Amino acid sequence: MVSVRSVYTQPSSLTFSDLPWIIEHREDRCTLCGQCTAVCPKQAIYLTYRRQRVPKLDILKKKRGNEYRHFVGIRQNTEVDKMCIGCGMCSSVCPNEAIGPVPNPNEHRSRFHMDQKGDSWKRGGRRNAPGKTILDRLSFGRISMLTDPALDAGRHEFNTNTILGRVLPPEEYIRRKAAGEWIPPTREIFPFVIGSMSFGGLSPNMWLGLLQGVAYCNEVLGIPVVMATGEGGCPPWVLKSPFLKYIILQIASGYFGWDEIIRAIPEMQCDPAAIEIKYGQGAKPGDGGLLMWFKVSKLIARLRGVPEGVDLPSPPVHQTLYSIEESVMKMIQTLSMAFNFRVPVYPKISGSTSAKSVLNNLVRNPYASGLLIDGIDGGTGAAYNVSMDATGYPIASNLRECYQELVAQGRQNEIPIFAAGGVGKNGNVTQNGMALIMLGASGVHIGKYIMQACAGCLGNELGRCNVCNVGICPKGITSQNEKLFRRLDPDDVAQRVADTFSSIQTEMKKIMAPLGRSQSLPIGMSDALTIDDADAAERLGIKYAC
Amino acid sequence: MCRLALKTADIPFSPYEVLNGMEAMQEGYDGSGLGLLLRGVSFEDYKYKKEEQVILSGIAHTEAAVRRLQRLMEERGFEQDYDHRFKVNADLIESKDRYQYIVRVYKKPEGLTEKELEERLMQTRLFLRRNGEEHGNDLTVFSFWPDVVTIKEVGWPLEVGDALGLNDDRIKARVVMAQGRQNTNYGINLYACHPFFIQGIATMTNGENTAFIPIKEWLEGKNIPGYMGYQSDSEVFAHILHYVTKKLDLPLAAYKHVITPLKSEELDAHPQGDFLKGLRTSCRRLIIDGPNAVIGTLPDETCMLAMDAKKLRPATVGGRPGAWAIASEMCGVEALVPDRDPTLDFQPMREHTVIIPPERKELQIWSQFDQFTLSQAA
């Protein structure tokens, strides 16, 4: 036996069975083309020459000896920074299906060593909590069986749109209309909104593809989809284009990109759909935005007004402001004024036990146009793992208690609440979204689902990929590296955006028709919902059915 | 499903006529209840004056309730002028806890403005209703208003009519709304029976209101007295009509724009599109989804009919100058006004509101695509 001391080992020395993903390689199929090792974003695999001893015993000659077989094979890196992320690009390029990652069912010892050089584990992606969510478990049970004729999802007309913006009570609307006073701006939009993903977080091709797709949805399909920018501004050519009306501009605590936006105001052909003020994000509450240096390319640096190649961590709070009440009031008013009170301005907060207080504050602010609450299952381009895994508040009950608060005040039509965080996490995007709408949301924001459905993001709830933060996205969705993002054709993304929203709209009709609803979005139609969990039913104020 | 019949005529007629009309529409109906609302009331043995008197309608289920009612009304300063008694055949009534059907005429309180009077009458009705509920539901109150009598009972409509002796012509009216109720998911509760009444406004509806919960929650949130009950999903139609005409002071034509607003592209081309779009947004929670036909009457004896936006519930209006009928089935109209020209019968489409003005000379068919008078905001 070889002495233990001669084996090279350190505390963080790992073997492939310690890693979350194990590369399975079939030598009998491998053509040694090298494509897998070239494409691997992590350099998790490399070609090696190997020697295999073949013992040889010649009985007649009474001779013993060895022969050696040499072959070329693939070996898996076990260093933490090079370990396989399971993206599967190797299998997608392999001509012979000779290689691919498989999830390691063993406990992952690598988890204890992700903080090399004292740097806590940062990643992109999601919370990594597989299994059905509470939203997946909600079903639509109030089937309209009492009366026929029932609605026909394929033939009847359905109104699937919602309202974004402050809505006046009818008495006040009529009074102001007669007096010629200001009426807060509203937008009629599709209730599934492409949630905030920044220009910088996303690659230029991804962003372009989304915008093209959104424009197609609006102008050809007649589905008024809007998309939010996230922090980091908006390319100047978009700001001055007629497509701005499909865009919700986000302002966040780093104020990145707002120089460009403010400068572009005089040249804007139309108003943006809305302004979103980001106070929090469900995936990483209490944390500001983070664009890691890998992704601060020349273009991004110019757009954000910063030097190239530096980390861009936004502060957790809006600077110079002293409380959220003050902040919300000042920022909403300032931004409303910047766009001459023609654009809805609303804050986005992370789901929280204190969401209701923020909401009550907004109710009293005549310029507040809505509230977006982002739950724990939301995604992010970059954050500390601990924030993503352990911080946050689930969206369903948070939304519900906020909506019920508005109902108690009779204000549920005045401040639209939008919900986000895990909508479509397991693919059931329409079901999840409609469940939230029936719990009281005026609409939902979807980010991860869009990346997966429209651009083929490889991430999943088992921790697959999750490297959006370091700019090595193997599909070119969240990379600023031209070699990577040219893999993504904007036209293809646009096509998928159109596919996705057409399909969501059809599924909405398939949900609304049996409930007997077609004339208006069933916001707050909680009597339609059932769940097979008595506690959840009680918490959400819906029916328990089993 | 519910069967609805309304007749309005210059010459007062017996409500039994309308029950016969209901009989013509008996198919597809389980006859679990009857609701009747009469306007332009005349009693055979009493000269009723609507300018000076108000009528309380309801049911006292015990003798104690009758005595309490007497006392409560006196305490609240209402002087009774007349107590109409039906010739009741109790054997024909399913329920055994009906001590007395109340139709009592009181002097109108003096020295109040019209608004104050309306408030006072409604508050009194709500007070009596609460009082009945506090005493084990021994008192049920349907309406308290000038010139309105309401009768609600469980059972087959014609049998209820026979039980109350409605064919003896002792009570007649110029407008009768009748609903043969289908007992659905809300249990047999007299308060769940149409027509629903609030401050002079009454509606009845067939079909199911699938948007009931969001509408109900919004109306309740307005904290307007009288916006309560909701034992039936159709009660909200009456309250929306009340809200639109009394609280928003909009013309009757605006009701349809609230419950079934036009689509955005249709409003873009509408002469009042800008106002109506805003109204649609502000009143978004009042959008109904049907399938429904809503039949309503107003204090001035105006009658109206409107459909849901998909027009999945049919209803027909027909008649001649002086007598008109609205019914959920064509055969109902035929039974109510046989001496009319049936070729002129009209079935409103999704954009129509049919209005029979109090003069009863002709029908007004108002379309949502038309401009309407809007003094305040035009």
Interface residues (C-beta under 8 A of the other chain):
Chain A: R142 S144 L146 T147 P149 L151 H156 E157 N159 N161 I163 V167 L168 P169 P170 E171 Y173 I174 K177 A178 I183 T186 E188 V407 A408 Q409 G410 R411 Q412 N413 L515 G516 R517 S518 Q519 S520 P522 I523 G524 M525 S526 D527
Chain B: M1 T184 N185 G207 E208 T210 A211 F212 I213 P214 E217 W218 E220 G221 K222 N223 Y243 K247 L248 D249 L250 T260 K263 S264 F275 G278 L279 T281 S282 C283 R284 R285 I287 I288 D289 G290 P291 D308 A309 K310 L312 Q376 A377
